[in-house]
């Protein structure tokens, strides 16, 4: 994969809407071969509608959220914190009471091969 120098003005990327079990998420997505970069905003009261096995690098830009693991563990992330997980390493879902904005990077490099 070769990505040329790219400047992203996130204001130019239209969001898509993704309903959760409760609440709603808005994704601004930049897609490259084998790499996806997103600004994701979960509104207040958001709970993901699925458990996710995909690997991510998730950085909290604003607000706070809980990353719930299927094994019962919960990790609270606040502004400036990051979590990293490979594909199929820890099944997880997101929840926020107050809302949060995240930078999420995922792609083939997290396949855990």
Secondary structure, 3 states (H helix, E strand, C coil): CCCCCCCCCHHHCCCEEEECCECEEEEEEEEECCEEEEEEEECCCEECCCCECCCEEEEEEEEEEEEEECCCCEEEEECCCEEEECCCCCCEEEEECCCEEEEEEEEHHHCCC
